[in-house]
Amino acid sequence: MFNAPRRQYETRCAAPWDRASAKKEQIAMSLSGRVALVTGGTWEIGIATVSHLAAKGAQLIIPRRRQLELDAAIAEISGAMGIRADAGRLVDVDRLFAAIMARYGQLSVLILTLAAAR
């Protein structure tokens, strides 16, 4: 009695190696034409995230509170848009999204790698 549901499940699901190859195809997809906003994009994991998205063809937006750090990050990533903004301030967030919509008309990917500490 216990084996019957397990057999049904096994026949409905793809074999593990099929699932792995399907996952690799999803990971390998192109982000060309997608617009990605990455908060914390100038810090450790954010830099790795931004680099990965850029390699996949995404248009990148990186907000940063300090202009010097923002300029340095934007210089390393061709085609990225840097906006001076504090993600913890509603006024800056409104201005950030207004700039994104004015330039690209959409936001496809939102990645938050920065936690606000106050």
SERO-4910 file (N, C-alpha, C, O; in steps of 0.05 Angstrom, whole numbers):
BEGIN
 pado doro    nc1    nc2    nc3   cac1   cac2   cac3    cc1    cc2    cc3    oc1    oc2    oc3
  Met    A     16    -24      0      0      0      0     17     25      0     11     45    -13
  Phe    A     39     25     14     57     49     15     72     52    -11     78     75    -18
  Asn    A     78     31    -25     93     33    -50     77     44    -73     89     56    -91
  Ala    A     51     41    -73     35     50    -96     37     81   -100     42     89   -122
  Pro    A     33     97    -80     36    126    -85     64    134    -94     68    152   -110
  Arg    A     84    120    -83    112    127    -91    116    121   -120    129    137   -134
  Arg    A    106     99   -130    109     92   -159     94    112   -176    104    120   -197
  Gln    A     70    120   -168     56    141   -183     72    166   -185     74    178   -206
  Tyr    A     84    174   -162    100    199   -162    124    196   -181    130    215   -195
  Glu    A    138    173   -180    161    169   -197    154    170   -226    171    179   -242
  Thr    A    131    161   -234    124    161   -262    116    189   -271    119    196   -295
  Arg    A    105    205   -253     97    232   -260    121    251   -262    120    271   -277
  Cys    A    141    247   -246    164    265   -245    186    256   -264    189    232   -269
  Ala    A    201    275   -273    224    269   -290    246    256   -273    247    260   -249
  Ala    A    263    242   -286    286    230   -272    304    252   -262    304    274   -274
  Pro    A    318    247   -240    335    268   -229    354    281   -249    359    305   -247
  Trp    A    366    265   -267    384    277   -286    370    295   -306    382    314   -316
  Asp    A    344    290   -311    329    307   -329    322    333   -315    323    355   -327
  Arg    A    316    332   -289    311    357   -274    335    374   -273    333    398   -275
  Ala    A    359    362   -269    384    377   -267    390    391   -294    398    414   -294
  Ser    A    386    378   -316    391    390   -342    371    413   -347    379    433   -359
  Ala    A    346    409   -339    327    431   -343    334    455   -326    331    477   -335
  Lys    A    344    450   -302    352    472   -285    376    487   -297    377    512   -296
  Lys    A    395    472   -309    418    485   -321    409    503   -345    420    524   -349
  Glu    A    389    494   -360    379    510   -382    366    536   -371    370    557   -383
  Gln    A    352    534   -349    340    558   -337    361    577   -328    359    602   -333
  Ile    A    383    567   -316    404    584   -306    419    597   -329    428    620   -326
  Ala    A    422    583   -351    437    593   -374    421    614   -390    432    624   -410
  Met    A    396    619   -383    380    637   -400    392    665   -401    406    674   -383
  Ser    A    386    678   -422    396    705   -427    378    725   -413    354    721   -411
  Leu    A    390    747   -404    374    768   -392    374    793   -410    369    815   -401
  Ser    A    380    789   -435    381    810   -454    353    824   -455    333    811   -457
  Gly    A    354    850   -454    329    865   -454    315    868   -427    295    881   -425
  Arg    A    326    855   -407    315    857   -379    329    880   -364    353    885   -368
  Val    A    314    893   -347    325    915   -331    326    906   -302    306    897   -291
  Ala    A    350    907   -291    354    897   -263    364    919   -245    382    934   -251
  Leu    A    351    921   -222    359    939   -201    371    922   -178    359    904   -168
  Val    A    396    929   -170    410    914   -149    418    933   -127    436    949   -131
  Thr    A    404    932   -105    413    948    -82    437    934    -69    438    910    -69
  Gly    A    456    950    -59    480    938    -48    499    928    -70    516    911    -65
  Gly    A    495    938    -95    511    929   -117    540    937   -117    555    929   -135
  Thr    A    548    952    -98    576    960    -96    590    946    -72    613    953    -66
  Trp    A    577    927    -60    588    913    -37    589    883    -44    573    873    -60
  Glu    A    608    869    -34    613    840    -35    594    824    -52    598    821    -76
  Ile    A    572    814    -40    554    796    -56    540    812    -77    533    801    -98
  Gly    A    535    837    -73    523    854    -93    540    857   -118    530    856   -140
  Ile    A    566    859   -114    585    861   -137    584    835   -153    583    836   -178
  Ala    A    584    813   -140    582    787   -154    556    785   -169    555    774   -191
  Thr    A    534    794   -157    508    792   -169    507    810   -194    498    802   -215
  Val    A    517    834   -191    518    853   -214    535    842   -237    527    844   -260
  Ser    A    558    831   -230    575    819   -251    561    797   -265    563    795   -290
  His    A    547    780   -251    533    757   -263    511    767   -281    508    758   -304
  Leu    A    495    787   -272    473    798   -288    484    812   -313    472    809   -334
  Ala    A    506    826   -310    518    839   -333    527    819   -354    524    823   -378
  Ala    A    539    797   -345    548    776   -363    525    763   -378    528    754   -400
  Lys    A    501    763   -365    477    752   -378    463    772   -396    444    764   -409
  Gly    A    473    797   -397    461    816   -415    441    835   -404    428    850   -419
  Ala    A    437    836   -378    417    853   -366    427    882   -366    450    888   -364
  Gln    A    408    901   -368    413    929   -364    412    934   -334    392    926   -321
  Leu    A    433    945   -322    435    947   -293    431    975   -282    440    995   -294
  Ile    A    417    977   -260    415   1001   -245    426    996   -217    418    976   -204
  Ile    A    444   1013   -208    457   1009   -182    453   1035   -166    464   1056   -173
  Pro    A    437   1034   -145    435   1058   -127    457   1058   -106    465   1036    -97
  Arg    A    465   1081    -98    486   1083    -77    483   1111    -64    477   1130    -78
  Arg    A    487   1112    -38    485   1137    -24    509   1156    -30    505   1180    -32
  Arg    A    533   1145    -32    557   1161    -35    565   1162    -65    569   1141    -77
  Gln    A    568   1186    -75    573   1189   -104    600   1178   -112    602   1166   -134
  Leu    A    621   1181    -96    647   1170   -104    647   1140   -107    658   1130   -127
  Glu    A    635   1126    -89    633   1097    -91    615   1089   -114    621   1069   -128
  Leu    A    595   1104   -120    577   1098   -142    592   1102   -168    590   1085   -186
  Asp    A    607   1123   -171    623   1128   -195    643   1106   -200    647   1098   -223
  Ala    A    656   1097   -179    676   1075   -182    663   1049   -191    674   1035   -208
  Ala    A    639   1043   -181    625   1019   -189    615   1020   -217    618   1001   -232
  Ile    A    605   1043   -225    595   1047   -252    617   1046   -273    613   1036   -295
  Ala    A    641   1055   -266    664   1055   -284    672   1026   -291    682   1021   -313
  Glu    A    667   1007   -273    675    980   -277    655    964   -294    662    944   -306
  Ile    A    630    973   -294    609    958   -308    598    975   -331    585    995   -327
  Ser    A    605    967   -356    596    983   -379    566    981   -382    554    960   -380
  Gly    A    554   1004   -387    525   1005   -392    508   1006   -367    483   1008   -369
  Ala    A    520   1005   -343    504   1006   -319    496   1035   -313    511   1054   -319
  Met    A    473   1038   -302    463   1065   -294    466   1067   -264    455   1051   -249
  Gly    A    480   1087   -255    483   1093   -226    465   1115   -218    464   1136   -231
  Ile    A    451   1112   -196    434   1133   -186    440   1137   -156    440   1118   -141
  Arg    A    446   1162   -149    451   1168   -121    425   1167   -106    407   1184   -110
  Ala    A    423   1148    -88    398   1144    -73    403   1127    -48    420   1110    -48
  Asp    A    388   1133    -28    389   1118     -3    364   1101     -2    341   1111      0
  Ala    A    367   1074     -4    344   1056     -4    327   1058     21    305   1047     22
  Gly    A    338   1070     42    323   1072     67    306   1098     68    292   1102     88
  Arg    A    307   1114     48    291   1139     47    271   1138     25    277   1134      2
  Leu    A    246   1141     32    224   1139     13    226   1159    -10    220   1152    -33
  Val    A    235   1183     -4    238   1203    -25    258   1194    -46    254   1197    -70
  Asp    A    280   1182    -37    301   1172    -55    291   1148    -71    296   1146    -95
  Val    A    275   1131    -59    264   1108    -72    245   1117    -94    245   1106   -116
  Asp    A    228   1137    -88    210   1147   -109    225   1159   -132    218   1155   -155
  Arg    A    246   1174   -126    263   1186   -147    277   1165   -164    279   1167   -188
  Leu    A    286   1144   -150    299   1121   -163    281   1108   -184    289   1103   -207
  Phe    A    257   1101   -175    238   1088   -193    228   1106   -215    223   1097   -237
  Ala    A    226   1132   -210    219   1151   -231    240   1152   -252    234   1153   -276
  Ala    A    266   1152   -244    288   1152   -263    289   1126   -280    294   1127   -304
  Ile    A    283   1103   -267    283   1077   -281    261   1077   -302    265   1069   -325
  Met    A    237   1086   -295    215   1087   -313    219   1107   -336    211   1102   -359
  Ala    A    232   1129   -330    238   1149   -351    258   1138   -371    255   1143   -395
  Arg    A    278   1124   -362    299   1114   -380    291   1088   -394    296   1084   -418
  Tyr    A    280   1069   -379    275   1042   -390    245   1035   -393    239   1019   -410
  Gly    A    228   1048   -378    199   1042   -380    191   1016   -367    167   1009   -368
  Gln    A    209   1002   -354    203    977   -340    224    970   -320    246    981   -320
  Leu    A    217    952   -302    237    940   -284    230    910   -283    209    902   -274
  Ser    A    249    894   -293    244    865   -295    254    849   -271    242    829   -264
  Val    A    276    858   -260    289    843   -238    296    862   -215    307    884   -220
  Leu    A    289    854   -191    295    870   -167    310    852   -148    299    831   -139
  Ile    A    334    859   -141    350    843   -123    359    861   -100    373    881   -104
  Leu    A    352    853    -76    359    868    -52    381    853    -37    376    833    -24
  Thr    A    406    864    -39    428    851    -25    438    868     -2    459    863      9
  Leu    A    423    889      4    432    907     25    411    910     46    387    914     40
  Ala    A    419    906     71    400    910     93    404    937    105    427    946    109
  Ala    A    383    950    112    385    977    124    388    973    154    372    958    167
  Ala    A    407    986    166    411    986    194    409   1014    205    424   1032    197
  Arg    A    390   1017    223    386   1044    235    382   1042    265    378   1062    278
***
